[in-house]
Amino acid sequence: MELDICSLGNAIVDVQFSITKEYEGELNKLQIDRGSMTLVEQNQQDSMIKDLVGLYEKPLMACGGSVINSIVAASNFGSKCHVAGKVSDDEHGNYFLEDLTNNGIDHSIVPANSNISTARCLVMVSKDAERTMCTYLGISNDLTKTDINLEAISSAQYLFIEGYLLSSPGAFEACRTAITVAKENETKVAISLSAEFIAAGFKKELESLFDLGCDLLVCNESEALAYSGESDIEQAVQHLEATSEQVLITLGAEGCMGFSDQEAFLVEGLKVNAIDTNGAGDMFAGAVLHCLCEGEDLKKAAQFGCSAASKKVESFGPRLKKNEYKEIKKNYF
């Protein structure tokens, strides 16, 4: 089995609503910061979803999780992809696996018979395109090294790991095992910092993964600052360059910065009418990895990533329609 990308991440079903100012006030009461990702218990998430259904009716759903969103993008651009994760044998777990298959993605996930349910991420998108997320990790938090497919890792061009996994000791060990196998088989390793609280709170775990070998680090500006402990992005870059052979730092609407031994560059963002920023960073990473697997250099991959992300924010939901991926690639290349 030859693959382009093998991924390791939290297997989460995204449940997305478009919200008004009315519900933003409710978020304040719940002490949930607008624009943040907050971990919540299942009963709190259930209550919030019930309220939102009453206000806005049916949500938009998709198999999700940061890395999964990236892999869906890469697959729809044409990459051969494999996913490792953990779901329960329940309604949401079965939906997750069905959606993976519908997006042409191979997986090694066997639904678990458990009283812990499949993970869900409640995504609330405000009228100004800002997204606020409340995530219940469920059984995805029980991911261990027994859930990964070593053959898939060894046969892939890239292994892609999300930083969110570091909040679980078992998942952290799975990451270490996966990277070790990747390096033994000349599979390149890409790591996403995922969130500011991961970059700041799990620095030792991240350093442990970087020490095993990282070929590409992807993060945004706030994550770069949090990991480095610096207040200036130029100083932060010096820290990040010591962690990985190649580094990409996304800057939102401003584009991204890229660094490698050969060059440093800035890709300017494209001016668009943003409707929903949810999944933009994931789209960027998926597009970049697809390009690298196609043999493009880092700058070309970053340019394609910014182009794809700009199209993503123009539509509601974490991803695009399948024909739109083909159109983006056709127009770009």
C-alpha positions in Angstrom: 0.0 0.0 0.0 1.7 3.2 -1.2 0.3 6.4 0.4 1.0 10.1 0.1 -0.1 11.1 3.7 -0.7 9.0 6.8 -2.3 11.0 9.7 -2.7 10.7 13.4 -5.3 12.9 15.1 -8.4 13.2 17.2 -11.4 11.6 15.4 -14.2 14.2 16.0 -17.6 14.8 14.4 -18.0 18.6 13.8 -21.4 20.0 14.6 -21.6 23.5 13.2 -24.1 26.4 13.7 -24.2 29.9 12.4 -25.0 32.1 15.4 -26.2 35.6 16.1 -25.4 38.2 18.8 -28.1 36.7 20.8 -26.2 33.5 21.4 -22.8 35.2 21.8 -24.3 36.7 25.0 -25.0 33.2 26.2 -21.3 32.2 25.5 -20.3 35.1 27.9 -22.5 33.7 30.6 -20.9 30.2 30.1 -17.4 31.9 30.4 -16.5 30.7 26.9 -14.2 33.1 25.1 -15.3 34.1 21.7 -12.8 32.7 19.0 -11.4 30.1 21.4 -11.4 26.3 21.5 -12.7 25.2 24.9 -12.8 21.6 26.2 -16.2 20.8 27.7 -18.0 17.8 29.2 -20.6 15.9 27.2 -23.6 17.0 29.3 -22.7 20.7 28.8 -22.2 20.2 25.0 -25.5 18.3 24.8 -27.3 21.2 26.5 -25.7 23.8 24.2 -26.5 21.8 21.0 -30.1 21.4 22.2 -30.4 25.1 22.7 -28.8 25.9 19.3 -31.1 23.5 17.5 -34.0 25.3 19.1 -32.7 28.6 17.9 -31.2 27.8 14.5 -32.6 24.3 13.6 -30.4 21.6 12.0 -26.6 21.9 12.2 -24.0 21.2 9.5 -22.1 18.0 10.3 -18.8 16.5 9.0 -16.1 14.1 10.1 -13.6 16.5 11.7 -10.7 17.1 14.0 -7.9 19.3 12.9 -5.8 16.7 11.1 -8.9 15.0 9.6 -10.0 18.3 8.0 -6.5 18.6 6.5 -6.6 15.1 5.2 -10.0 15.6 3.7 -8.6 18.5 1.8 -5.5 16.7 0.6 -7.6 13.7 -0.5 -10.0 15.9 -2.5 -7.0 17.5 -4.1 -5.8 14.1 -5.2 -3.6 12.7 -2.5 -3.8 9.1 -1.3 -4.5 9.3 2.4 -4.8 7.1 5.5 -6.2 8.1 8.9 -5.6 6.6 12.3 -7.9 7.6 15.2 -10.5 6.3 17.7 -14.3 6.3 17.6 -17.0 4.4 19.4 -19.5 2.1 17.8 -22.3 4.6 18.1 -24.2 7.0 15.8 -21.5 9.6 15.5 -18.7 7.0 15.2 -20.4 5.4 12.3 -21.1 8.8 10.7 -17.5 9.7 11.0 -16.2 6.5 9.2 -18.9 6.8 6.5 -17.8 10.4 5.8 -14.2 9.4 5.6 -15.1 6.8 3.0 -17.2 9.3 1.1 -14.0 11.5 0.9 -11.9 8.7 -0.5 -9.8 8.2 2.7 -8.5 4.9 3.8 -8.4 4.2 7.6 -7.5 1.6 10.2 -10.2 2.6 12.7 -12.2 -0.2 14.4 -15.2 1.3 16.3 -14.9 0.5 20.0 -17.6 -1.1 22.1 -17.6 1.5 24.9 -19.8 3.5 27.1 -17.6 6.5 26.2 -19.1 8.2 23.1 -17.4 9.4 19.9 -15.9 12.9 20.2 -17.8 16.0 19.0 -16.7 19.5 18.3 -19.5 22.1 18.6 -18.5 24.9 16.2 -20.3 28.3 16.4 -19.6 30.8 13.6 -20.5 34.4 14.2 -21.7 36.9 11.6 -18.2 38.3 11.3 -16.8 34.8 10.4 -15.2 34.2 13.8 -15.5 30.7 15.0 -15.8 29.5 18.6 -15.4 25.8 19.4 -16.5 23.7 22.4 -15.0 20.2 22.1 -15.9 17.0 24.0 -13.0 14.6 23.3 -14.9 11.4 24.3 -13.1 8.2 23.3 -10.7 10.0 21.0 -8.8 10.9 24.2 -8.1 7.1 24.7 -6.1 6.8 21.5 -3.0 4.6 22.0 -0.1 3.2 19.9 -2.2 0.1 19.4 -4.6 2.2 17.2 -2.0 3.2 14.7 -1.2 1.3 11.5 2.6 0.9 11.2 2.5 -0.4 7.7 0.6 2.7 6.5 3.2 5.0 8.2 6.1 3.2 6.6 4.5 3.3 3.1 3.6 7.1 3.2 5.5 10.1 1.9 4.4 12.1 5.0 3.2 11.4 8.5 1.0 14.3 9.7 0.4 14.7 13.5 -1.7 17.3 15.3 -0.5 18.9 18.6 -3.9 18.4 20.2 -3.0 14.7 20.8 -0.4 15.8 23.4 -3.1 16.4 26.0 -3.4 12.6 26.3 -0.5 10.6 27.7 -1.5 7.5 25.6 -1.8 9.6 22.4 1.5 11.2 23.1 3.2 7.8 23.2 1.3 6.9 20.0 2.9 10.0 18.4 6.4 9.0 19.6 5.9 5.5 18.2 4.6 6.8 14.9 7.4 9.2 14.4 10.0 6.6 15.2 8.5 4.2 12.6 8.4 7.1 10.1 12.0 7.9 10.5 13.0 4.3 10.2 11.3 4.1 6.9 12.2 7.5 5.4 8.7 8.9 5.8 8.8 12.6 6.4 7.1 14.0 9.5 4.9 17.1 9.6 3.6 18.4 12.9 0.9 21.1 13.6 1.0 23.0 16.9 -2.8 23.1 16.7 -3.6 25.7 19.4 -2.0 28.3 21.6 -2.6 26.3 24.8 -0.9 23.3 23.3 2.1 25.3 22.2 2.5 26.8 25.7 1.3 24.0 28.0 2.9 21.0 26.3 6.3 22.4 25.3 8.3 19.4 26.7 6.2 16.9 24.9 6.6 18.9 21.6 10.3 19.1 22.1 10.4 15.3 22.6 8.7 14.9 19.2 10.9 17.4 17.5 14.0 15.6 18.9 12.8 12.4 17.1 12.7 14.3 13.9 10.4 16.9 12.2 10.6 17.8 8.5 7.7 20.4 8.5 6.2 22.4 11.4 2.9 24.3 10.7 1.5 26.8 13.1 -0.1 30.3 13.3 1.4 33.4 14.7 -0.1 33.1 18.2 1.1 29.5 18.5 4.6 30.4 17.4 4.8 33.1 20.1 3.3 30.8 22.7 5.8 28.0 22.0 8.8 30.2 21.9 7.9 32.4 24.8 8.7 35.5 22.8 6.6 38.6 22.1 8.1 39.3 18.7 7.5 37.0 15.8 11.0 37.5 14.4 12.5 36.2 17.7 10.0 33.3 17.7 11.2 32.3 14.3 14.7 31.6 15.6 13.2 29.2 18.1 11.1 27.4 15.5 13.9 27.1 13.0 15.7 24.9 15.5 12.8 22.5 15.7 12.2 21.6 12.1 13.9 21.6 8.7 11.0 23.6 7.3 8.5 26.0 9.1 5.3 27.6 7.9 3.6 30.3 10.1 0.2 31.4 9.0 -0.8 35.0 9.5 -4.6 34.9 8.8 -5.7 37.3 6.1 -2.1 38.5 5.8 -0.9 35.2 4.3 2.0 33.2 5.7 5.8 33.2 6.4 8.0 30.3 5.4 11.5 29.2 6.5 13.9 26.5 5.5 17.7 26.1 5.1 17.4 27.4 1.5 15.2 30.4 1.9 12.8 32.6 3.9 9.7 34.0 2.2 6.4 35.8 2.7 3.3 34.8 0.9 0.7 37.6 0.9 -2.9 36.7 1.7 -5.7 37.1 -0.8 -8.5 39.7 -0.3 -11.8 37.8 0.1 -15.2 38.2 1.6 -14.8 36.0 4.7 -17.9 34.1 5.8 -16.5 31.4 8.0 -12.9 31.0 9.2 -13.5 27.5 10.7 -11.1 25.0 9.0 -9.0 27.6 7.2 -5.8 26.6 8.9 -6.6 22.9 8.3 -7.3 23.6 4.6 -3.9 25.4 4.4 -2.1 22.4 5.9 -3.8 19.9 3.7 -3.2 21.9 0.5 0.5 22.3 1.5 1.0 18.6 2.1 -0.7 17.7 -1.1 1.7 20.0 -3.0 4.8 18.7 -1.3 3.7 15.1 -2.1 3.4 16.3 -5.8 7.0 17.4 -5.7 6.5 21.1 -5.4 8.9 23.2 -3.2 7.8 24.8 0.1 7.1 28.3 -1.3 4.9 26.9 -4.1 3.1 24.7 -1.6 2.6 27.7 0.8 1.2 29.8 -2.1 -1.3 27.0 -3.0 -2.2 26.7 0.7 -3.0 30.3 1.0 -5.1 30.2 -2.2 -7.0 27.2 -0.9 -7.6 28.7 2.5 -8.9 31.9 1.0 -11.5 29.9 -0.9 -12.5 28.0 2.3 -13.3 31.2 4.3 -15.7 32.3 1.5 -18.0 29.4 2.3 -19.8 28.1 5.5 -18.5 24.8 7.0 -15.1 23.2 7.5 -14.7 22.2 3.8 -15.7 22.8 0.3 -17.8 20.9 -2.2 -15.8 18.2 -4.0 -15.9 19.9 -7.4 -14.5 23.1 -5.8 -11.3 21.4 -4.9 -10.7 20.3 -8.5 -11.5 23.8 -9.7 -9.1 25.4 -7.2 -6.3 23.1 -8.3 -7.1 23.5 -12.0 -7.0 27.3 -11.7 -3.9 27.4 -9.6 -1.8 25.0 -11.6 
